Amino acid sequence: MEKGESSWLSALPIKAIGYALHKQEFTDAVCMRCGWKVKGILTHCACRETNSVDHSLICKLGGYTSVRHNSVRDSEEQIMREVCRDIQTGPTLLPINENNYERTVNTADNARLDISARGLWNSCEKTFFDIRITHTTSQSYSGKSLAEIYQRHEKENKNKYNQRVIDIEKSSFNPLVFTSGGMAPECNRANKRLAEKIAEKRREPYASVITYLRTKLRFALLRSTLAAIRGFRGKRSDVHLQDLTDIDFSLITRPTII
């Protein structure tokens, strides 16, 4: 129902930019879109819970929740590099006096956000971004509308970082909340701003640029979601293989003296 959610269906399958899906991926994506059962997945997860598409997207085993997050983060960072400056991944926030802040604020000395960049809203202003991907069909969201879910996550992110970024970093904070196919209002606003600046810089139609951005982000979400559904989560059986940390690479690359 959201703009850009169906862009993966109309995009040309160009492998060089990550728009190509093989037969199994395309079938799984269509089943998820239509609400059909995804066939061929294991009945039980390695965590011993009953497996399903919903469980695959929230299970911590295998690191696929991080893969989904990092895939979107890297795509957003790549887009920002076109028109922003001083871009950092995982910037550490300056330390603060926790006594001056409410309990909801993250006051840890080593607190990090996902991306920081200058020039999105103003030429010299620095903006910090925190990316969150939520699964809207999980049981905890039962009975809630998509707008309510977006509002909840944006509010949680702002309560956690907004005051600290404004007071200590003297910068702005922008939460980037995604679902498997859409964006929350503030995330959508930030990407529209990026599309405006890219269109102006390259003298391209805004409609073409925003379509590209939505398609790029949609594929980043889709491919990582499909990997989570069928990804391996069990223990490796080839335990006899030598661990990489036990190998002395200098012995392998050292030239033989005759």
Secondary structure, DSSP 8 states (H G I E B T S, - for coil): --TTTTHHHHS---GGGT----HHHHHHHHHHHHT---TT--SB-TTSSB--HHHHTT--GGGHHHHHHHHHHHHHHHHHTTT-EEEEES-B-----GGGS-TTS---TT-B-SEEEESSSSSS-EEEEEEEE--TTSGGGTT--HHHHHHHHHHHHHHHHHHHIIIII-SEEEEEEE-SS-B-HHHHHHHHHHHHHHHHHHT--HHHHHHHHHHHHHHHHHHHHHHHHH---S--S-TTS--GGG--HHHHHS----
